[in-house]
């Protein structure tokens, strides 16, 4: 009998991929061979989405065409918004996004075309429409009228504009763009693997994306940065952080935003977000959230070293919380913003699952399990039980 310990498939190599690579020991992340640092410094989310989906950086005209395609498909059918409008206002944003993606498939003119080219176009349309769904629900929850997408704004700028009804300053737009680049892909994480498993059945791209959204909605995955913000709000005061962290350790609780399943050093995305969090909150009423974040990280490292004898490092979720909060995004929407960015990676992985490069062939995921239940039980009639 094999091991029955549940390790969450850690150490299992489920498939090959050309899309992204993580070196946990060195703290390195690559998209299609390019370092995350270079992409964050020089690229844009639109260019990174093209890179992930098409496997190479676009030429100038290809990028312009891709941007125009995204712009052309930002709008959501009014009937879809009306459908979402019928749902209770306390419906979680991720449930709204999952429902929206499922519904939008019915409006896709190529929904029955399963060619690679058609799926690439479906990927583009999905990436284009997700920010509109999220922004529309955010404003609906706040009893505000919906804001139509703007054709003259970038992907990040347009999303922020739709959430507030006015443009954000250039620095905030750039930081949102970079945050989306950093969240665009991360190898076989839980939501990406869920999307690939569904794609391996031959299901369409929308069903696969919906599966990814469902997986990302969990507090152990996409909900972590929202929990970071809740922790900061609960702590309230910078001088209370250390005591709060000590109490968490005494109760055997994890501190969200710290530690990672793969990285044995600081998450490279966290380094970039740390700088952004400090910049966006400097001379801002929200600066205390950055200060509290740093104190929480240091206090957690101190307690972890004391209790476990090793160092723990910040991950991508720790600093994104104060960045989104400073942009006026409520923490309930953090996972949906994560999904908006990760849609590019999901689409790339779904395409790779459906159309792998030779000699790899599509294959249905069907792992085995170790049965540990009873056997050869005698059936007892219901009246004799």
N, C-alpha and C positions, 0 to 999 in steps of 0.2 A: 504493500500500500504506500502511495506517495505521501508527501507532507500535507497536512491539513491546515497548516498555519496560513491565515489570510494576510498576505503581504501586498494586496492591491496590485498584483502583477508586477511588482518591482523586480527588476532584474530580468524580466521576460522580454525578449526582442520579438515583437509581434510582426514586424514587416520592415522592409527597407523604404527609405524616403530620400528624395533629392531636395526637400523643401527647407528644412531647418535643422540645426545641430546645436546641442548644448554640451559643453565641456564643464561638468560640475566642479571638477577639481581646480581648473584654471579660472572659473567664473567667466566663461566665454559663450556668446550666443551668435550664431550665424543664420542669416536668411539667404538661401541660394548661394552660399559661399561668402557673402558680404557681412562684415562685422556690424553688430547692432549700433556700435558707436559711430561708425561712418554713415550709416543710414539715418540715424538721428540727427547727425550734424549737417549732412548735405542733401538729404532726400525730402520727399513729401509723402503723406499717406497714400495719395493717388499713385505715385510712382512705385511705392512699396507694394501696393495691392496688385499692380500690373506685374511686377517682378514675381510675386508669389504665384499668381495665376498662370502667367505665360512662361515662367522659367528663366527670364532674362530681363535686363533693364531695357526700357523702351527707348527708341530714338525720339527726337523732339516731336515730330509730327504724330507718331504713335501715341505719345503721352498726351498730346493735345486732343487727339481724337478720343482717347479713353476718358479724359476729363469731361469732354463735351457729352459723351454717352452717359456718364454718371449724372451730369446736370439734367439731361433730357429725361431721365427716369427717376427723378427725385419725388415726383408728385404721387400721392396715394389716391386711388379711386374714392370718391365721396361715399360710395356704398360701403366700402371697407371701414372708413372712419365711423359711419353710422352704426355699423355692427359693433365696433368697439365701444361706442357711446352707450350701448345698451347694458354694458357690464358694470357691476358695482365699482364705485370709486376707490374702494380699498383693495381692488384686484392688484396683485403685485405687478410691477412694470415688466418683469421677465415673463410672466404669464401672458401679458398683453402682447409683448414682442413675439412670443412663440405663436400665439394665435394669429397675429398679423402676418407673420411669414407664411403660415399655413394657408391663410385666406388669399394672400397675394398670388399664390400659385395658380389659383383659378382664373386670374386675369392675365396670365402669361401667354402671349400669342404662340409660343413655342413649347407649351407644356408637354406635348406628346412627342417632341423631337428629342431623342436621346443621343444625338451625335456630339462629338467633342466640342465642335464649334458652337452648337446651340447651348451646351452646358456652360461654356465660357461666357456667353452672353447672359445666361440666367444668373451666373455668378455676379456679373457686373450689375445687373438689375437689383439683385438682392442687397448688395453692398450699398447701392444708391438709395434704396427705399427705407432701410432700417433706421437711419437718423430721423427721418420724417415721422415714422411711427412713434418713436420714443419721445420726440419733442411734442407731438400732438397730444400724447397721453399726459405728459408733464403739465401742459397748459390746461388740459381738461380737468385734471385733478385739482389744479389751483383756481378753477373757475375763471379761466381766461380764454379768450377766443384764439382759435388756431392761427398760426402764422404761415403763410405760403412760402415755399422755398424761393431763394433768390438765385438767378442764373449767373450773377456776376461774382459770386463768392466761392471760395474753395470748399472742399468737403467739410473740413473742420470749422471754418468760419460760418458756413451756412447752418451747421448744426447748432452752434452757439447762438446765432442770430434767431433761429426758430424757437429756441428755448426762452428767449427774453424779449424778442420783438424789436431789438435794436442791436447794432453791431458792437462787438467787444473790441477792446484795444488790441493793437497788433501783437503785443507780447503774449497776451492770453491766447490768441488764436494760434500762434506758433507753438505754445506749450501744449495746447490740445492736440495739434497736429503731431507733435513728437510723442505725446502720450499714446496716441493711436498707433503710431509706428511701433512703439515698444510693446504694445499689447497685441499686435497683429498675428503673431504665431509663436508657438513654443513647443515644438515637436509633438510627441504623443501624450499630451496632457489629457485629463479625463474627458473634457468636452470634445476635443478633437478626435480622440479615440472613439467616443460614442458616435460622432458624425461618420467616421470611417466605417464602423461596424454596420450602421444603417445603410450606407452607400454600398457596402459589399453585398447586400441582399438584392441589389438592383433597383432599390427605391430611388425616387427622384431627388434632385438637389435640395428642394424645399423641405422634404421630409427629413433629410439628413441634417440640414441646418436647424430645423426645429428640435431634433434630438440633441444637437450641440447646445442649444439654448437651454434645454431642460437640464442637461448635466451642469452647465455653468451656473444655473440658478442656486445650486447647493451652497450652503455656508462654508463648506470646506474647500470650495473652488472659487467661483466668481463672487461669492458673498463675503470674501475675507476683507476686502477694502472697506465695505460698508460697516463691517464689525469694528474695524480700526476706528472709523469715525464715531461710531456709537460709544466705543470705549473712551475716546477723547471727550465726547460730550458728557459722559457719565462722570469723568474725572473732574471736569470743569476748570480746575485751577492748576497751573504749572507746578506749584509747590506740593500738590497732592499726588503727583504722578508716581513717585518712588513708593509711597505707602500703598498705592493701588496695585502696583506691580508685585510688591511683596505679598499682598493679600491673595493675588491670583495664584502665585506659586504655593502658598500655604494650602489653598483649596484644590491644588492639583489641576488648575486651569491653564490652557494655552494662552499666549498673548498673540493675537492676530497680527500679521504683518512681519512676524519674526520666524526665521527658519524656512527651509525649503526641502522638498523631497529629493532634489537633484543637486543643487548647488551646495558645495562644502565651504564656500567662501561667500562674500557678498554678491548678491544678484546684480549682474552688470546693469540691468534696467533700473535697479534701485539707486545706483550711483547717479544716473542721469536725472531721475525723478527727484532725488534729494536736492540737487542744485536748483531744479525748477521750483520745487516747493518753497525753498528759501527766497528765491527771486520774486515769485508771484505774491508772497505774503509780506515782503519787506515794505515798510511804510504803508501797511494795510491793517485795518482793524482785526484781520484774521491772523496776524503774525503769531499770536499765542498758540495757535494750533500747530504751527511748525515747531515752535519751541517745545511744546508738549510732546510732539512726535519724537524729537531728538532725545528728550529726557526719558521717554518710554523705551526707546531703543537701548540706551546706555544702561538703564535700570534692569531691563530684561537680560542683557548680556551679563551683567554682574550677578544676578540671581541664578541664571542658567549655569554659569561657570562654577558658582558655589555649590549648586545642587547636583549638576551632571559632570562637572570636571572638564567641560569643553566649551568652545566658543559657539555662539549662535549669531547669525547675521540677518540684517533686514532683507526682505524680499520686495517684489514689485508692488505689493499691496500697501506697504507701510506709508509711503510718501504720496501715492496717488490720491489718498483720501483727502489730505489737506488741500491739494491742488484743485480737485473737483469742488470741494466745499467753498473755496475762495472764488470759484466761478459761478457760484449760486446754484449748483446742482445738489439736490437733496440726496442724502446717502441711500435712500431707498432705490434711487436710479443708478447708483454706481455700477451694479452688475450689468445693467442694460447698456451703459456706456462701454463697459468692457466687451460685451457681445458685439456692439457696433464695430469695434476695432477688430476683434477676433474673427469676424465674418470673412475677412480676406484670407486668413489662414485656413479656416474651415473649408472655404470654397476650393482653395488650392489642394487640400488633402482629399476632398471628395473627388475632384478631378483626377488626382493621382490614383485613387482607389478604383475609379471606374475605367481609367485609361492609363494603366501602368506602362512604363517603358520596357520593351523587350529586354531580356527573356522573361521578365515577370508577367504573369497572367492574373486576371481578376480571380479572386477566390473568396468564398463566403467564410467569414469568421465563425468557427464552431469549436471552441475550446472544450476540453473534457473536465470533469469534476471528480472529486473523491467522495463517494457516497458513504455517509457515516450514520445513516438511519437504521431502523430495524428491518429485518428480513423475515420472510416466510411466516407472516402473521396469519392467524386463523380468523376468517371473517365471522363476526357475530351478528346475528339478526338484530334489527333495531329494538325489538321488544325485549330482548334478553340483555341489553347493555346496562 
